[in-house]
Amino acid sequence: MDTKKALPILFAVMFFVMVGFGIIIPVLPFYAEEMGASPAELGLLMAVYSLMQLLFAPMWGRVSDRIGRKPVMMIGIFGLAISFFMMALSSALWMLFAARIIGGFLSSANMPTVMAYVADITSDEDRGKGMGIIGASVGLGFILGPAIGGIFSKTSLNMPFYLAGFSSLLTFIFVLFLLKESLPLEERGGHRAKKTPLHKALRGPITVLYVLQLFTSLSLAGLEATFAYFAAKKAGLGTVQLGYLFMIMGLAGAIVQGGLVGRMTKKYGEGAVIQAGIAVSAVGFALILLVDSFTTAAVYLTIFGIGNGVIRPSVSALLTKTSAAGHGSTTGLLSSFDSLGRIIGPPLGGWLFSISIGFPYISGLIISIFTFLLYQLYKTRSNKAHSISH
């Protein structure tokens, strides 16, 4: 299937998956509270989903290397639909938990498989562009979803869940009829013969890139979890203004991912883009400490969002080019590290915030400097490995 046709379809698929995912974000806390969830249980309800993704993304990635991308993608999207309908019909807290666990388990197939699909159909030099476009679709879906969820939750609290379910079913039909398989038959299961066990896939300079992604998503999740309280204290911003802020940040990130990442990686290479992204996020973290109004918050968050947004697509592109494992195994592992960062980030951010409100951002700045050094380590190690192999 040619890249020109496939990328827009993949863009739409991830966009709808994320819209469905985002629709429930503003509603879930109130919905769970109605079923008697305590704040701690609500935290668990959020975390259990990420935990399932952490555990099962590498497995689905490997399965897609074996049986092809399309069937695995369909399992993921169908699983998402089932979990949304289960949530809509829930009448007790345990049902919500069951829905989140099933949803996390099945939907963890989506991201790694879509990324592997992109890696299948793009040339090395266009890889960054392809990954950037997927990143942009995720960002845009995530902006639109919560807005839709917020509007329809006024009708009834389970309305957004039905909406998310139907959105997922539509996406499923879309993939079924429009998307062609990207992994040719002769290449399937080819990695089974030389299936790389986890400890081997994580050997060599490449490990550094996975760890770098872990810290990137950890610092982002810490910011997302605490920024609402921070902005309320520093600039007296309310929920509506915060919604706008994250929308602006997301839009900026999506525009940069969709338009700039491809051009930049082609011209300067992924490494340069990763380093620039880390440097810009570091500046963003430092500036956030100076927030005193809606405008400054919007500008500083956007600077951070642009920096943070270019890192993941560039890391994915670099990994799928250099890893010896199949594309699915590689992107699955990356999704796992991403989820781990999202699990550790919020409680860590909250704990730092409770010590001092600026701590999550100071630590974000420190983490950025650390990831910058990590990348230098990757560079030296891969150059060394390169010179040995030649």
Sequence and secondary structure as in RCSB ss.txt:
>XXXX:A:sequence
MDTKKALPILFAVMFFVMVGFGIIIPVLPFYAEEMGASPAELGLLMAVYSLMQLLFAPMWGRVSDRIGRKPVMMI
GIFGLAISFFMMALSSALWMLFAARIIGGFLSSANMPTVMAYVADITSDEDRGKGMGIIGASVGLGFILGPAIGG
IFSKTSLNMPFYLAGFSSLLTFIFVLFLLKESLPLEERGGHRAKKTPLHKALRGPITVLYVLQLFTSLSLAGLEA
TFAYFAAKKAGLGTVQLGYLFMIMGLAGAIVQGGLVGRMTKKYGEGAVIQAGIAVSAVGFALILLVDSFTTAAVY
LTIFGIGNGVIRPSVSALLTKTSAAGHGSTTGLLSSFDSLGRIIGPPLGGWLFSISIGFPYISGLIISIFTFLLY
QLYKTRSNKAHSISH
>XXXX:A:secstr
  HHHHHHHHHHHHHHHHHHHHHTTTTHHHHHHHTT  HHHHHHHHHHHHHHHHHHHHHHHHHHHHH HHHHHHH
HHHHHHHHHHHHHT  SHHHHHHHHHHHHHHHTTHHHHHHHHHHHHS GGGHHHHHHHHHHHHHHHHHHHHHHHH
HHTTT TTHHHHHHHHHHHHHHHHHHHH    S GGGTTHHHHT   HHHHT STHHHHHHHHHHHHHHHHHHHH
HHHHHHHHHH   HHHHHHHHHHHHHHHHHIIIIIHHHHHHHH HHHHHHHHHHHHHHHHHHHTT  SHHHHHHH
HHHHHHHHHHHHHHHHHHHHHH SS HHHHHHHHHHHHHHHHHHHHHHHHHHHHH TTHHHHHHHHHHHHHHHHH
HHHHHHHHHHHHHH 
